[in-house]
């Protein structure tokens, strides 16, 4: 097989894949999911707890760096 044959086969495959993508987009509308995800909210107490824990990790890392 020479390079021209390989290129021709690749172009055929690209065209076939483009057709498949077009058909999928038409049948499914948009390919991105339309699900709504609920966002969880943290209480002020939980945010403070997380922030304090992070500060503690930063302090530990700073001590280890010295």
ZIRA-V956084 format. One line per field, one symbol per residue. phi: phi as a letter, one per 30 degrees, with the letter a starting at -180 (. if undefined). burial: # if it has 16 or more other ideal C-beta (glycine too) atoms within 10 Angstrom, else .. A space follows every 50 residues. Layout:
phi->???
burial->???
//
This chain:
phi->.cdddddddddddddddddddddddddcicdddcdccdcdccdddddddd dddddddddddddddd
burial->.................................................. ................
//
